[in-house]
Amino acid sequence: MKCLPVSFKELSLRNNRSNSRRTAWHTPSPFRVMVRKEIADHIRSWRLIVLMSLIVLTFAAAMYVSLSTIGTATGNLSDPDHTFLYLKLLTATDKVVPPFHVFISFLGPLLGISLGFDAVNAEQGNGTLIRIMAQPIYRDNLLLSKFVSAGMVVTVFLTSLVLLMTGGGLLFTGVRMEPQEALRILAFTAFSILYVAFWLALSILLSVRFRQGATAALTAIGIWIFLTVFYQLLIKLVVRAVLPANPEMLSPEQIIGYNNMILDLLRIAPGQLYTDATTTLLMPSVRSLGPVSMEEMAGAVPAPLPFKESLMIVWPQVSGLLAATTVCFAWSYYLFMRREIRS
């Protein structure tokens, strides 16, 4: 059977098709390009360098205190969590320097706000937003790249700090980490990233809402200060007005009801959700995040809970913070899709 000759034109068409397939395979998508560009901008920015230096200094202080007091923390036989050495590294304190998770609850919002308060308004102020939108990319890719790139920076940074803390404990003590401790530390790291992601989504929302970066930054910091400091004072004033004149006359059921009401109001603040979740994950003996009646305490043995049960206790906190992050990002997406970028 004879082979038919292939013309030069047909051969060139085949080569062009194969080259186009290779080019399409190796060419990164616009979303990946924007994510890489945003990550590079974050790494080179001075504000991120200054804030990370501050967090690293506080981390070094917390790590020094944890390593110096780890012997006392694990030697307390009356503590049901004294066998969890690596969890004690994250919660040990000398009553002067707060533990590591308290530093994250205080400085994490600043990290999220600094990465997102000018995510969109800076692009429009510099005149680059209209140039980006003139390219064949979608608006949602731009907004999503801002969130994903900052989230990746936060993930790498917090994961590195936790690994440094646990690695320092391993070198200092030489004790092998138990699987329960590894799971709890992993869950703590994931929830810390989610906590910072909420403030990141809120700051991106404000950057879409306000055209000036200073206005967005001051608004985000004001919301953080209100939820951290003044919200608790407001709840105390409301509870004081609601409570009867003689609280001693209340029954135990009424006292538990009032305490549950106070906790429900406090848990509107993201900081309270983060504190409740990290306390339960890093202290396995915590069995409840609310008031417990005498009937529930009867027969209870002070012993650590399995990781699965601790995770079930904090699941409402995780769901609440995840829902708040989703709402902030969806709201910013809605505003950005309806925004006029040419003015």
C-alpha positions as CSV (number, residue, x, y, z in Angstrom):
1,M,0.0,0.0,0.0
2,K,1.5,3.3,-1.0
3,C,1.7,6.3,1.4
4,L,0.2,9.4,0.0
5,P,2.7,12.4,-0.1
6,V,2.1,15.2,2.4
7,S,2.2,18.6,1.0
8,F,4.3,21.4,2.6
9,K,1.2,23.4,3.4
10,E,-0.5,20.5,5.3
11,L,2.7,19.8,7.2
12,S,3.1,23.5,8.3
13,L,-0.6,23.5,9.5
14,R,0.1,20.4,11.6
15,N,3.2,22.1,13.2
16,N,1.3,25.3,13.9
17,R,-1.5,23.3,15.7
18,S,1.0,21.4,17.8
19,N,2.9,24.6,18.7
20,S,-0.4,26.3,19.6
21,R,-1.3,23.4,21.9
22,R,2.1,23.6,23.6
23,T,1.8,27.3,24.0
24,A,-1.7,27.0,25.5
25,W,-0.5,24.3,27.8
26,H,2.5,26.2,29.1
27,T,0.9,29.7,29.2
28,P,-0.4,30.6,32.7
29,S,-3.9,31.8,33.1
30,P,-4.5,35.5,33.8
31,F,-5.7,34.6,37.4
32,R,-2.3,33.0,38.2
33,V,-0.4,35.9,36.8
34,M,-2.4,38.4,38.9
35,V,-1.9,36.2,42.0
36,R,1.9,36.1,41.5
37,K,2.0,39.8,40.9
38,E,0.0,40.5,44.1
39,I,2.2,38.2,46.2
40,A,5.4,39.9,44.9
41,D,3.9,43.3,45.7
42,H,3.0,42.2,49.2
43,I,6.5,40.8,49.9
44,R,8.2,43.9,48.7
45,S,5.9,46.4,50.6
46,W,7.4,48.1,53.6
47,R,4.2,48.1,55.6
48,L,4.2,44.2,55.5
49,I,7.9,44.1,56.4
50,V,7.4,46.4,59.4
51,L,4.2,44.5,60.6
52,M,5.9,41.1,60.2
53,S,8.9,42.3,62.1
54,L,6.7,43.4,64.9
55,I,4.9,40.1,65.0
56,V,8.2,38.2,64.9
57,L,9.5,40.2,67.8
58,T,6.4,39.4,69.9
59,F,6.6,35.8,68.8
60,A,10.2,35.6,70.0
61,A,9.2,37.0,73.4
62,A,6.3,34.4,73.6
63,M,8.6,31.6,72.5
64,Y,11.2,32.5,75.2
65,V,8.6,32.6,77.9
66,S,7.1,29.3,76.8
67,L,10.4,27.5,76.7
68,S,11.5,28.9,80.1
69,T,8.2,28.0,81.8
70,I,7.5,24.7,80.0
71,G,9.0,22.7,82.9
72,T,6.7,24.3,85.4
73,A,3.6,23.9,83.2
74,T,4.2,20.2,82.5
75,G,5.2,19.5,86.1
76,N,1.8,20.5,87.5
77,L,0.2,17.2,88.1
78,S,-3.1,18.8,89.1
79,D,-3.5,20.1,85.6
80,P,-5.2,17.5,83.4
81,D,-3.4,18.9,80.3
82,H,0.1,18.7,81.8
83,T,1.0,15.8,79.4
84,F,0.4,17.9,76.2
85,L,3.9,19.5,76.0
86,Y,3.5,21.1,72.6
87,L,0.1,22.5,73.5
88,K,1.6,24.0,76.6
89,L,4.2,25.8,74.4
90,L,1.3,27.7,72.8
91,T,-0.5,28.5,76.0
92,A,2.2,28.9,78.7
93,T,2.7,32.4,80.2
94,D,4.6,34.0,83.0
95,K,1.7,36.4,83.9
96,V,3.6,39.2,82.2
97,V,4.0,38.2,78.5
98,P,0.8,36.8,77.0
99,P,0.9,33.4,75.3
100,F,1.3,32.9,71.6
101,H,-2.4,32.6,70.7
102,V,-3.2,35.9,72.5
103,F,-0.6,37.7,70.4
104,I,-2.3,36.3,67.2
105,S,-5.8,37.4,68.4
106,F,-4.4,41.0,68.9
107,L,-2.0,41.4,65.9
108,G,-3.8,39.1,63.4
109,P,-6.5,41.8,62.6
110,L,-3.7,44.3,61.9
111,L,-2.1,41.9,59.5
112,G,-5.4,41.3,57.6
113,I,-6.2,45.0,57.5
114,S,-2.8,46.1,56.3
115,L,-3.0,43.6,53.4
116,G,-6.4,44.6,52.1
117,F,-7.4,48.2,53.0
118,D,-6.1,49.6,49.6
119,A,-6.6,46.5,47.5
120,V,-9.0,48.1,45.0
121,N,-9.0,51.9,45.7
122,A,-5.2,52.1,45.3
123,E,-5.5,50.6,41.8
124,Q,-8.2,53.1,40.9
125,G,-6.3,56.0,42.4
126,N,-3.2,55.2,40.5
127,G,-5.1,54.8,37.2
128,T,-4.2,51.1,36.8
129,L,-7.6,49.6,37.4
130,I,-9.0,50.8,34.1
131,R,-5.9,49.4,32.3
132,I,-6.3,46.0,34.0
133,M,-10.0,45.9,33.1
134,A,-9.1,46.7,29.5
135,Q,-7.4,43.3,29.3
136,P,-9.3,40.1,28.6
137,I,-9.9,39.2,32.3
138,Y,-13.0,39.1,34.5
139,R,-13.7,41.4,37.3
140,D,-14.2,38.6,39.7
141,N,-10.7,37.3,38.9
142,L,-9.2,40.6,40.0
143,L,-11.0,40.7,43.3
144,L,-10.4,37.0,43.9
145,S,-6.7,37.4,43.2
146,K,-6.4,40.1,45.8
147,F,-7.9,37.9,48.4
148,V,-6.1,34.7,47.4
149,S,-2.7,36.3,47.2
150,A,-3.0,38.0,50.6
151,G,-4.4,34.7,52.1
152,M,-1.4,32.8,50.8
153,V,1.0,35.3,52.4
154,V,-0.9,35.0,55.7
155,T,-0.9,31.2,55.5
156,V,2.8,30.9,54.9
157,F,3.6,33.4,57.6
158,L,1.4,31.9,60.4
159,T,2.4,28.3,59.4
160,S,6.0,29.2,59.7
161,L,5.6,30.8,63.1
162,V,3.8,27.7,64.4
163,L,6.4,25.4,62.9
164,L,9.2,27.5,64.6
165,M,7.4,27.3,67.9
166,T,7.0,23.5,67.8
167,G,10.4,23.0,66.3
168,G,12.0,25.0,69.1
169,G,10.1,22.8,71.6
170,L,11.4,19.7,69.9
171,L,15.0,20.9,69.9
172,F,14.7,22.1,73.5
173,T,13.0,19.0,75.0
174,G,13.5,16.2,72.5
175,V,10.0,14.8,73.3
176,R,8.1,13.3,70.4
177,M,4.9,15.0,69.4
178,E,1.7,12.9,69.8
179,P,-0.8,12.7,67.0
180,Q,-3.5,14.4,69.1
181,E,-1.2,17.4,69.6
182,A,-0.4,17.5,65.9
183,L,-4.1,17.6,65.0
184,R,-4.9,20.3,67.5
185,I,-2.0,22.5,66.4
186,L,-3.0,22.0,62.8
187,A,-6.6,23.0,63.6
188,F,-5.4,26.0,65.6
189,T,-3.3,27.1,62.7
190,A,-6.2,26.8,60.2
191,F,-8.5,28.7,62.5
192,S,-5.9,31.5,63.0
193,I,-5.7,31.8,59.2
194,L,-9.5,32.0,59.0
195,Y,-9.5,34.6,61.7
196,V,-7.1,36.8,59.8
197,A,-9.0,36.1,56.5
198,F,-12.1,37.6,58.0
199,W,-10.3,40.9,58.7
200,L,-8.8,40.7,55.2
201,A,-12.2,40.3,53.6
202,L,-13.6,43.1,55.7
203,S,-10.7,45.4,54.6
204,I,-11.2,44.5,51.0
205,L,-14.9,45.3,51.3
206,L,-14.0,48.8,52.7
207,S,-11.4,49.3,49.9
208,V,-14.2,48.7,47.4
209,R,-16.7,50.9,49.3
210,F,-14.4,53.9,49.9
211,R,-12.2,55.5,47.2
212,Q,-9.5,56.7,49.6
213,G,-7.2,54.2,51.2
214,A,-6.8,56.3,54.4
215,T,-10.6,56.3,54.9
216,A,-10.8,52.5,54.4
217,A,-7.9,51.9,56.8
218,L,-9.3,54.2,59.6
219,T,-12.7,52.6,59.2
220,A,-11.3,49.1,59.5
221,I,-9.1,50.0,62.5
222,G,-12.1,51.7,64.1
223,I,-14.3,48.6,63.7
224,W,-11.5,46.5,65.2
225,I,-11.1,48.7,68.2
226,F,-14.8,48.9,68.7
227,L,-15.2,45.1,68.6
228,T,-12.2,44.5,70.8
229,V,-12.6,47.1,73.5
230,F,-15.8,49.1,73.4
231,Y,-18.2,46.3,72.5
232,Q,-17.5,44.4,75.7
233,L,-18.1,47.6,77.7
234,L,-21.4,48.1,75.8
235,I,-22.5,44.6,76.6
236,K,-21.7,45.1,80.3
237,L,-23.8,48.3,80.4
238,V,-26.7,46.6,78.7
239,V,-26.6,43.6,81.0
240,R,-26.4,45.9,84.0
241,A,-29.6,47.6,82.8
242,V,-31.4,44.3,82.2
243,L,-30.5,42.6,85.4
244,P,-32.9,43.0,88.4
245,A,-32.0,45.1,91.4
246,N,-31.3,42.1,93.6
247,P,-29.3,39.5,91.6
248,E,-29.0,37.4,94.7
249,M,-32.7,36.5,94.4
250,L,-32.2,34.8,91.1
251,S,-32.5,31.1,90.8
252,P,-29.7,29.0,89.3
253,E,-31.6,28.5,86.1
254,Q,-32.1,32.3,85.7
255,I,-28.4,32.9,86.4
256,I,-27.5,30.3,83.7
257,G,-29.9,32.0,81.3
258,Y,-28.4,35.4,81.9
259,N,-24.9,34.1,81.5
260,N,-25.9,32.4,78.2
261,M,-27.4,35.7,77.0
262,I,-24.2,37.5,77.8
263,L,-22.0,34.9,76.0
264,D,-24.3,35.0,72.9
265,L,-24.0,38.7,72.7
266,L,-20.2,38.6,73.2
267,R,-19.8,36.0,70.4
268,I,-21.0,38.5,67.8
269,A,-17.4,39.8,68.0
270,P,-14.9,37.8,65.9
271,G,-12.3,38.1,68.7
272,Q,-14.5,36.2,71.1
273,L,-15.1,33.4,68.6
274,Y,-11.4,33.1,68.1
275,T,-10.7,33.0,71.8
276,D,-13.3,30.4,72.5
277,A,-12.1,28.2,69.6
278,T,-8.4,28.4,70.4
279,T,-9.0,27.9,74.1
280,T,-10.9,24.7,73.4
281,L,-8.4,23.4,70.8
282,L,-5.2,24.1,72.8
283,M,-6.7,23.0,76.2
284,P,-8.2,19.5,75.8
285,S,-9.7,19.5,79.2
286,V,-12.2,22.2,78.3
287,R,-15.6,20.6,78.0
288,S,-17.9,23.5,77.7
289,L,-17.8,27.1,76.5
290,G,-20.8,28.2,78.6
291,P,-22.1,27.9,82.2
292,V,-22.6,24.3,83.4
293,S,-25.2,23.3,86.0
294,M,-24.5,21.2,89.0
295,E,-26.4,18.3,87.4
296,E,-24.1,18.3,84.4
297,M,-21.0,18.5,86.6
298,A,-22.1,15.5,88.7
299,G,-19.9,12.5,87.9
300,A,-17.7,14.4,85.4
301,V,-14.0,13.3,85.5
302,P,-11.4,16.0,84.8
303,A,-9.7,14.4,81.8
304,P,-8.7,15.6,78.3
305,L,-11.3,15.2,75.5
306,P,-10.5,13.6,72.2
307,F,-9.8,15.9,69.3
308,K,-13.1,15.0,67.5
309,E,-15.2,16.1,70.5
310,S,-13.2,19.3,71.0
311,L,-13.7,20.1,67.3
312,M,-17.5,19.5,67.7
313,I,-17.5,22.0,70.6
314,V,-15.9,24.8,68.5
315,W,-17.7,24.0,65.3
316,P,-20.3,26.8,65.8
317,Q,-17.4,29.3,66.2
318,V,-15.7,28.0,63.1
319,S,-19.0,28.2,61.1
320,G,-19.8,31.7,62.4
321,L,-16.4,33.1,61.5
322,L,-16.5,31.3,58.1
323,A,-19.9,32.7,57.4
324,A,-18.8,36.3,58.4
325,T,-15.8,36.0,56.0
326,T,-18.0,34.8,53.2
327,V,-20.6,37.6,53.7
328,C,-17.9,40.3,53.6
329,F,-16.3,38.9,50.5
330,A,-19.7,38.4,48.7
331,W,-20.7,42.0,49.6
332,S,-17.4,43.3,48.2
333,Y,-17.9,41.2,45.1
334,Y,-21.4,42.7,44.7
335,L,-20.2,46.3,45.1
336,F,-17.2,45.8,42.8
337,M,-19.3,44.2,40.0
338,R,-21.6,47.3,40.0
339,R,-18.9,49.8,40.4
340,E,-18.0,52.4,37.7
341,I,-14.2,52.1,37.2
342,R,-13.8,54.8,34.6
343,S,-14.5,57.7,36.9
